[in-house]
Amino acid sequence: MATFISVPLKKSSEVDLVKPLSKFVTATYPAGEEQGEYVRAVEELNKLRKNALGRPLDKHESSLEILLRYYDQLCAVEPKFPFSENQLCLTFTWKDAFDKGSLFGGSVKLALASLGYEKTCVLFNAAALASQIASEQNLDNDEGLKAAAKYYQLASGAFGHIKDTVLSALNREPTMDISPETVGTLSLIMLAQAQEVFFLKATSDKMKDAVIAKLANQAADFYGDAFKQCQYKDNLPKYFYFQEVLPVLAAKHCIMQANAELHQSVLAKQKKRFGEEIARLQHAAELVKTVASRYDEYVSVKDLSDKINRALTAAKKDNDFIYHDRVPEVKDLEHIGKAALVKATTITPPLSQKFTDLFEKMVPMAVQQSMSIYNQRKAETVNRLVGSMREATNLCNGVLASLNLPAALEDLSGDSIPQSIAEKARSIVQQGGLQSIEQLIKDLPELLTRNREILDESLKMLDDEETTDNELRTKFNQRWNRTPSGDLYKPLRAEGANFRNILDKAVQADQVVRDRYSAHCDMITLLCKPEDELNAAIPSANPTKTLQGSEVVNVLRSQLAQLDEMKKERETLEGEIKSVTFDMSTAFLTALAQDGAINEEQLSLSQLDQLYGSYNQRVQATLRTQEELLGQVQTSHQEFSSLKQSNTEANQREEVLKKLASAHDSYVEISSNLREGTKFYNDLTEILLKFQNKCSDIVFARKTERDELLKELQQSIAREPSAPSFNVPAYQSNPAAGPTPAPRTVFPQQPQQPQQAQQQPVAKPQPPARPPPPSFNPQAAATTPTNTPPTGPPANNPPPVVPPNQAQGPPYPTYQGYPGYFQMPMGYNPYAYGQYNMPNMPYMPYQATPGQGGYPGAPPAGQPYPGYPQQPPQQQPYYPQQ
């Protein structure tokens, strides 16, 4: 391992961002230039992810820039799309950076439908790549030192940011590499290495020894903290990565402390504290000796050791011959100060140098949601104003129809069709008559059935997936650790229930329209007939021409004209109310930028009051005017009725004319209701299709997540032991007596029964004959048999014993008289071939026991060892000779 520690990158599975994001864009924004621009931005985002995560990255600043740009884009796009399990569901799968897995199980990975998880893993990779780039810098020049310090501080800040945000971003237990304790440890390691770079810079610039000592002591403190946190976490030391990191941290702690003591000793010499100088140099020498004895395979301290020893020798010589200053104990020395010149980089996007938001024009989801609620409030306001005017107009028409106005004023002759009735009949014929209404009524059930089928199919998809999820949860119990589908689908089911309630109300409204049509069908049919047939169907009455020029008739006609003028004003006013527009997105964006949140209710109500306050006053004025005019019309009509000649024929004629006027009004209202109903069903179809797509997307994402989880469970089951442990039979653990090699070098061979055992007859059937043992092949010496332990030398000379594992504990120095021992860099087997010829291992000569002869030397080539039983000459040797 290099002197500086770097972190490996996480690996991600490929994710298609184009399909789900493009679906959301096309469903949310109207077709046009804006929608096309957003779809192209989605494709660019997908390419950016492939460049950042879909290929190996070089240890270069340009690769880090790509990662940081993708991270910035994720931060920018997060508030603009509804990323969640039950809305825009994108499942991201990442492998653990440190767990390399097993042969059958594969490495540990986690799949989550969370953009926060993707951001966390991308930032982890950015920090890991920054550590790798820093470790590749040339520390012999200022540019390399500055770059290394910059990237180590960036890595420390990124790891620290993950530590603070990972649990809230994931809402579940993360993998071990991005857990708070792991990234917290990595952040400390990166900060310690950045401090060490500053120490190297100060040393190369030949700054004052007091400053260098403080920098080195601070670096030692950082390394010590990182070592403790790494060592005392229960789950970190199990990783091979941290097993390799631990000794480096311990060695660096000692080296930095030794450097601090070395430079502080120079300061003591300048102050003529020669005893303190020697004490500090001795302490530094002990620290360096600890590193050399325990961690020499990781960090070389030969140059530092020589430098300290030369200074110590000179200081002792001068003190012994000249100064004779007392050398204090290390514990009595004054503590060296600390100077921290490093600080973890604060993670505030954008982190990349040339970042441009691909979705710059798209408003955040908070603004979109506020706009949606505002539009609902605006629609309610418009419907309330328009609805109140229409209701008043219908009331006015109903009152006039009950008074047979204006037909009563036009029917003074008593034997012709009143002009108003003739106009109403022509109006009905022009609008299509009965055929148009009957066609609209016929179309309604088909539209209703189509909408119900879409809704039922959408909910059935949710039901089927939830049933499968519950079955797997019952099968795997606690291992099925994903969000239950029943909890996840609650918003969708509530939305579906709302749609079903809307359809039920629509069915009731359709029935009301049908009943009204049935009640007026006969009169509407009469109005659709030719004029002569219509005139013949209306009873005739005695003429009342005497009222032709009376004052009452003139007053009534004036009042009816005022009512007609009021109705026209209402139509104009309704058009003005519907045409009011205002862009609230600017106000919402401003509020979001200033306060970080949007008080939609306050902003919307205030703006709507400004927009529709004057219209509301005008509507109320027309309602008051209508009430006054209707009162006057009723009074005048009473006077008009008292002057008319009253008889049976006249009453029958007036009753028919009333019904015809009412039928016309009902025809107009029924036609309007049916067209609105048709439009309602068609609009609802589009909404239900979007709902169906939403259900389809989330079910597809859940199926993908289910397949990934099933695969992980199969791998974890494969890693588990297939059967409980059992005892090995005695004949396998204690082989029969036979030729036993000396406990030196063992070569692999095919299992073979000893000769004596083969010659003895046995009672039970024998297995098939084994093949003869293979001849010696040098390449076969690569493995060591495990099922036949060799017998050791004579009983008074015990076999080699595996030395106890040396703990990587706090890096205390070894003291004189306790030389320390070497730690094996891998699992130690005293019988392994070439044990004492391994590289980087000192030769340990055999120490003979007093009074006992040593092992005989190796015989000449091709001859056996003396004193051991020999194989029959016709067979090959059981063990190949050395």
GUMARTOR-884951 format. One record per residue (C-alpha): x, z, y; residue in one letter. Coordinates in steps of 0.25 Angstrom, whole numbers, plus 2048, in hexadecimal, padded with zeros to 3 digits. Layout:
# residues N
XZYa ...
//
This chain:
# residues 882
800800800m 8057FD80Ea 809808817t 7FC806820f 7EF807819i 7E47FB81As 7D67FB814v 7D07F080Bp 7C47E880Fl 7B67E9809k 7B17DC803k 7A37D7805s 7997CE7FEs 7947C2804e 7877C380Cv 77E7B8811d 77B7BB820l 7757AE823v 7687AE81Bk 7627BC81Fp 7667BB82Dl 7627AD830s 7547B182Ak 7537BC833f 7577B383Fv 74D7A883Bt 7427B3839a 7447BA846t 7487B0850y 7407A3853p 74579684Fa 74E79085Ag 75C790860e 75D79F860e 75A7A0851q 76479584Dg 76E79C855e 76C7A984Dy 76C7A2840v 77A79C843r 77F7AA848a 77A7AF83Av 7837A4833e 78F7A883Ce 78D7B7838l 78D7B3829n 79A7AB82Bk 7A07B7833l 79D7C0827r 7A47B681Dk 7B07B5825n 7B17C4827a 7AE7C9819l 7AD7BD810g 7BC7BA80Fr 7C97C180Ep 7CE7C581Cl 7DD7C4821d 7E37D1827k 7E37CB835h 7DC7CE842e 7D37C1841s 7CD7C6834s 7CA7D383Al 7C47CC846e 7BA7C583Ci 7B67D2836l 7B47D9843l 7AC7CD848r 7A37CE83Cy 7A17DD83Fy 79E7DB84Dd 7937D0849q 78D7DA840l 78C7E484Ac 7867DA854a 77C7D484Av 7777E2844e 76D7E584Fp 7687D784Fk 7637D5841f 75B7E0839p 7657E282Ef 75E7EC824s 75A7ED816e 74C7EA819n 74D7DF824q 75A7D6824l 7607DA817c 76F7D6815l 7767DD80At 7857DE80Cf 78E7E2800t 79C7E8802w 7A77ED7F8k 7AE7FA7F9d 7BC7F77FFa 7C38017F7f 7BC8017EAd 7C27F67E1k 7B87F87D6g 7BA7F77C7s 7BB7EC7BDl 7AC7EC7B9f 7A57F37C5g 7AB7EC7D1g 7AE7F27DEs 7A47FB7E6v 79B7F47F0k 78F7F77F8l 7837ED7FCa 77B7F1808l 7717EA811a 7777F081Es 77E7E9829l 7847F682Cg 78B7F681Fy 7907E8821e 7967ED82Fk 79C7F9829t 7A37F081Ec 7A87E6828v 7AE7F0831l 7B57F7825f 7BB7E9822n 7BF7E8830a 7C67F5830a 7CC7F2823a 7D27E5828l 7D77EB834a 7DF7F582Cs 7E47EA824q 7E87E2830i 7EF7EE836a 7F77F1829s 7FC7E382Ae 8027E4838q 8117E483Bn 8147F2840l 8227EE845d 81D7E8852n 8137ED85Dd 8087E285Ae 8077E784Cg 8067F584Fl 7FC7F385Ak 7F37EA850a 7F57F4845a 7F080084Ea 7E47F8853k 7DF7F4845y 7E180283Fy 7D980884Aq 7CE7FD849l 7CE80083Aa 7CD80F83Cs 7C180D846g 7BA80483Da 7BB80D831f 7B781983Ag 7AB81183Fh 7A680E831i 7A881D82Ek 79E820839d 794815836t 794812828v 78981C823l 77F81882Es 78280982Ca 77F80A81Dl 77581581Bn 77B81780Dr 78781B805e 793811808p 79E80C7FFt 7AA8157FFm 7B380C808d 7A980D814i 7A581B812s 7A882481Ep 7B382C817e 7BA820813t 7BA818820v 7BD825827g 7CA82781Ft 7CD818821l 7CB81A830s 7D5826830l 7DF81E829i 7DE812832m 7E081C83El 7EC822838a 7F2815836q 7EF811844a 7F681E849q 80281A840e 80380D847v 804813854f 80F81C84Ff 81781084Bl 81580A858k 81A81685Fa 826817856t 829808858s 82880A867d 831816866k 82882086Em 82A82E86Fk 82C836863d 821840867a 817835868v 81B82F85Bi 81A83C854a 80C83F859k 808831855l 80E833847a 808841846n 7FA83B849q 7FB83083Fa 7FF83A835a 7F3842838d 7EA836837f 7F0832829y 7EE841825g 7DF840828d 7DD833821a 7E5838815f 7DC845814k 7CF83D816q 7D383380Cc 7D783E802q 7CC847803y 7C183E802k 7BB83E7F4d 7B882F7F2n 7C48297F9l 7D082C7F0p 7C98257E4k 7CC8177EBy 7D98117E8f 7DA80D7F6y 7DA81B7FBf 7E38207F0q 7EE8167F6e 7EB81A804v 7EC829802l 7FB8297FFp 7FE82080Bv 7F682A814l 7FE83680Fa 80B82E811a 80782A81Fk 803838823h 81183D81Fc 818831825i 811833833m 813842832q 82284082Fa 82383683Bn 81D840844a 82784B840e 832841841l 82F83D84Fh 82C84C853q 83985084Es 840846858v 83884D863l 83D85B85Da 84B85685Ek 84985286Cq 84486086Fk 850866868k 84886C85Dr 851868852f 84A872847g 83D86B84Ae 84385E849e 84886183Bi 83B867836a 83385B83Ar 83D852834l 83D85A827q 82E859827h 82E84A829a 83884981Ea 82F851815e 823848818l 82B83B816v 830841809k 821843805t 81E835808v 82A82F800a 8278387F4s 8188367F3r 8148297FAy 8218207FAd 8198157F3e 8108147FFy 81881680Bv 82781580Ds 82E820815v 83C81D813k 840819821d 838825827l 83F82F81Ds 84D82A820d 84A82B82Fk 84583A82Ei 85083E824n 85B83882Er 854840839a 85384C831l 86284C82Ct 86784A83Aa 85E855840a 86285F835k 87185B837k 87085E846d 86886B844n 87287083Ad 87E86D842f 87A86E850i 86C874853y 86987E848h 85A87E84Cd 850885843r 84787B83Bv 83988083Bp 82E87E831e 825872831v 81987B833k 81F88183Fd 822874846l 819870852e 80E86684Fh 810858853i 80685285Cg 7FD846859k 7F983A861a 7EE83185Ca 7EF823863l 7E581C859v 7D681C85Ak 7CC815850a 7C7809857t 7B880A85Bt 7AF800854i 7A67FA85Ft 7A27EC85Cp 7A67E185Fp 7B47E4859l 7B87D5858s 7BF7CF864q 7B67C2865k 7A87C6860f 79C7BE864t 78E7C285Ed 7887B7856l 77A7BD859f 77C7C0867e 76F7BA86Ck 7677C2861m 7617CF866v 7637DB85Ep 7587E0854m 7547EC85Da 7517E2868v 7497D985Eq 7417E4859q 73E7E9867s 73A7DB86Am 7317DA85Es 72A7E7862i 7297E2871y 7237D586Cn 7187DD864q 7157E6871r 7147D9879k 70B7D386Fa 7027DF86Fe 7017DF87Et 6FD7D187Fv 6F37D2873n 6ED7DE87Ar 6EB7D7887l 6E67CA881v 6DE7D1877g 6D77D9882s 6D37CD88Am 6CE7C587Er 6C67D1879e 6C07D2887a 6BD7C3887t 6B67C3879n 6AE7CF87El 6AA7C788Bc 6A67BB882n 69E7C4879g 6967CA884v 6937BC88Al 68F7B787Da 6857C287Bs 67F7BF888l 67F7B0885n 6877AD891l 68A7A3896p 68179B88Da 6757A3893a 67879D8A1l 67A78F89Be 66D78F893d 66379089El 65C783899s 65A78988Bg 65B77C883d 66A777884s 67777C87Fi 67E786889p 68B78088Fq 69378C88As 68E78A87Ci 69177B87Ca 69F77E880e 6A1789876k 69C77F86Ba 6A577486Fr 6B177E870s 6AE782861i 6AE77485Dv 6BB771864q 6C277D85Dq 6BE77884Fg 6B177E84Dg 6AF78583Fl 6B977D838q 6C578383Fs 6C079183Di 6BD78F82Fe 6CB78982Dq 6D2795834l 6CA79F82Bi 6CD79781Fk 6DC797822d 6DD7A6824l 6DD7AB815p 6E87A1812e 6F17A681Dl 6EE7B5819l 6F17B280At 6FE7AB80Er 7027B8816n 6FE7C180Br 7067BA801e 7137BA809i 7117C980Cl 70E7CC7FDd 71A7C47F8e 7237CB802s 71F7D97FEl 7207D57EFk 72F7D27F1m 7317E07F6l 7297E67EBd 7317DE7E0d 73E7E27E6e 73A7F07E8e 7357F17D9t 7437EC7D5t 74A7F67DDd 7428017D8n 7457FD7CAe 7547FC7CCl 75480A7D3r 74D8107C7t 75780A7BEk 76480D7C6f 75F81A7CDn 76981F7D7q 7728137D5r 76880A7DCw 76C80F7E9n 7668057F3r 75A8077FCt 74D8077F4p 7457FA7F7s 7388037F9g 73F809805d 7457FC80Al 7387F480Ay 7307FF811k 7307F781Fp 72D7EA818l 7227F0810r 71C7F681Da 71D7E8824e 7167E2818g 70B7EC818a 7097E9827n 7087DA824f 6FE7DD819r 6F67E6823n 6F67DB82Di 6F17D1823l 6E67DA81Fd 6E17DC82Ek 6E27CD82Fa 6D97CB823v 6CF7D482Aq 6D07CD837a 6CD7C082Fd 6C17C582Aq 6BC7CA837v 6BE7BB83Cv 6B67B6830r 6AA7BF832d 6A97BB841r 6AA7AC83Dy 69F7AE833s 6967B583Ea 6977AA848h 69979E83Ec 68B799840d 68B79984Fm 69979384Fi 694788846t 688785850l 69278485Bl 69A779853c 68D770852k 68A76585Bp 684768869e 676763865d 67676B858e 67B777860l 67077586An 66577485Fa 66A781859a 668789866i 65A78D868p 653788875s 64C79187Fa 64379088Cn 64B78B898p 64F7958A2t 65378C8ADk 64D7968B7t 65A79E8B6l 6637928B9q 6677958C7g 6647A48C7s 66F7AE8CDe 6707B58C0v 6757A98B9v 67F7A68C4n 6857B48C3v 6867B38B4l 68D7A68B5r 6977AC8C0s 69A7B88B7q 69C7AF8ABl 6A67A68B2a 6AE7B38B6q 6AF7B78A8l 6B47A98A4d 6BE7AA8AFe 6C27B78AAm 6C47B189Ck 6CD7A68A1k 6D67B08A9e 6D77B889Cr 6DC7AC894e 6E67A989Ft 6EA7B889Fl 6EC7B8890e 6F57AC891g 6FE7B389Be 6FF7C0893i 7037B8887k 70E7B088Es 7157BD894v 7247BD88Et 7307C6890f 73D7C7889d 73E7D6885m 74B7D487Ds 7547D588At 74E7E288Da 7507E787Ff 75E7E287El 7617E988Ct 75B7F6887a 7637F587Al 7707F3881a 76E7FE88Bq 767809882d 76B804874g 75C805870a 74F7FE874i 743806879n 73A7FB875e 72D802878e 730806886q 7367F888Al 72B7F0884s 7207F888Al 7267F8897s 7287E9897q 71A7E6891l 7147EE89Cd 71B7E68A7q 7177D88A0l 7097DB89Dy 7057E68A7g 6FF7DC8B1s 6F87D48A5y 6F17E08A0n 6EB7E38AEq 6E67D58AFr 6E07D68A1v 6D97E38A4q 6D37DD8B1a 6CD7D18A9t 6C67DC8A0l 6C07E38ACr 6BB7D68B2t 6B57D28A5q 6AE7DF8A3e 6A87DE8B2e 6A47D08B0l 69D7D28A2l 6957DE8A9g 6907D48B4q 68D7C98A9v 6847D38A1q 67D7D78AEt 67A7C98B2s 6767C58A4h 66B7D08A4q 6667CB8B0e 6667BC8ABf 6607C089Es 6547C78A5s 6517BA8ADl 6517B18A1k 6447AE89Aq 6457B688Ds 63F7B0880n 6427AE871t 6487A0872e 6517A487Da 6567B0876n 6597A8869q 66079D871r 6687A8879e 66C7AF86Be 6717A2865v 67979F872l 6807AD871k 6837AA863k 68A79D866l 6927A3871a 6967AE868s 69A7A485Da 6A379C866h 6AA7A986Bd 6AC7AD85Cs 6B179F858y 6BB7A0863v 6C07AE85Fe 6BF7AB850i 6C879E852s 6D27A685As 6D27B184Fn 6D47A7844l 6DF7A084Br 6E67AD84Ee 6E47B183Fg 6EB7A483Bt 6F67A6844k 6F77B5840f 6F87B1831y 7037A6834n 70B7AF83Dd 70A7BA832l 70F7B0827t 71C7AE82Fe 71E7BD831i 71B7C0822l 7257B581El 72F7BC826k 72B7C981Ff 72C7C2812q 73A7BD815n 73E7CB819k 7397D080Cc 7407C5804s 74D7C880Cd 74D7D7809i 7497D57FAv 7557CB7F9f 75F7D47FFa 75A7E07F6r 75B7D77EAk 7697D37EEt 76D7E27F1e 7667E67E3r 76F7DC7DCd 77B7E17E2e 7787EF7DFl 7757EC7D1l 7827E57D0k 7897F27D5e 7817FA7CBl 7857F17C0q 7947F37C4q 7938027C6s 78D8037B8i 7987FA7B2a 7A28047B8r 79C8107B1e 7A18147A4p 79880E799s 79981A78Fa 79C828790p 7AB82D78Ds 7AE83077Ef 7B9836776n 7C482D771v 7C682F762p 7D283775Da 7D882C755y 7D9823762q 7DF82E76Bs 7E9833760n 7EF827758p 7F682974Ba 80482C74Ba 80D82074Cg 81881A754p 818820762t 82081A76Dp 829822777a 821826784p 82881B78Cr 82280D78Ct 815809785v 8127FB783f 8037F6780p 8007F2772q 7F47F0769q 7EE7FC763p 7F37FE754q 7F180874Aq 7FE810746p 80480B739q 802817731q 7F3817735a 7F2808730q 7F880C723q 7EE817720q 7E1813719p 7D4817720v 7C681971Aa 7BE812725k 7BE803728p 7CA7FE731q 7C87F673Ep 7CE7E873Dp 7DD7E773Da 7E47E774Ar 7ED7DC74Ep 7FC7DF74Ep 8027E575Ap 8077DB764p 8167D9766s 81C7DF773f 8197D7780n 81E7DB78Dp 8127D8794q 80A7E178Ba 8107ED792a 8077EC79Ea 7FD7F6798t 7FE804792t 7F6808786p 7EC814788t 7E781777Bn 7F481B774t 7FB82677Bp 80A826777p 810832771t 81B83977Ag 82883E777p 82B84B76Fp 823857772a 82E85E77An 82F853784n 82185178Ap 81C84378Ep 81B83F79Cp 8108457A4v 80883E7AFv 80C8447BCp 80084B7C3p 7FA8427CEn 7FF8457DBq 7F58487E6a 7F58407F2q 7F384D7FAg 7F7850808p 80584A80Ap 80D85780Ay 81C854809p 8248587FCt 82E8637FEy 83C8647F9q 83D8697EBg 8308617E8y 8338537E6p 82584E7E4g 8218437DAy 81D8357DAf 80F8317D9q 80C8267CFm 80581A7D6p 7FC8177CBm 7F681E7BEg 8038247B7y 8048227A8n 8118287A2p 81181E797y 80F81179Fa 81980679Dy 8238067A7g 81F8137ADq 82C8167B3y 82F8087B7n 8248077C1m 8278027CFp 82880D7DAn 82A8187CFm 8368207CEp 83D8217C1y 83B82F7BAm 8468317B0p 8438397A4y 8478487A5q 84B84D797a 84785B793t 853864791p 857865783g 85085877Eq 85684B77Dg 85183F785g 84A83377Fy 853829778p 85781D780g 85181077Da 856809770p 85C7FB770p 8527F0772a 84A7ED765g 84D7FB75Fq 84280675Ep 844814763y 84B81D75Ap 843828754g 835822754y 82E81D748p 82F80E746q 825803742q 8277FB735p 8307F0738p 8267E5734q 81D7E9740q 81F7E874Eq 8227F5756p 8167FC759y 81C7FE767y 8257F476Dp 8337F876Fq 8397F977Dq 
//
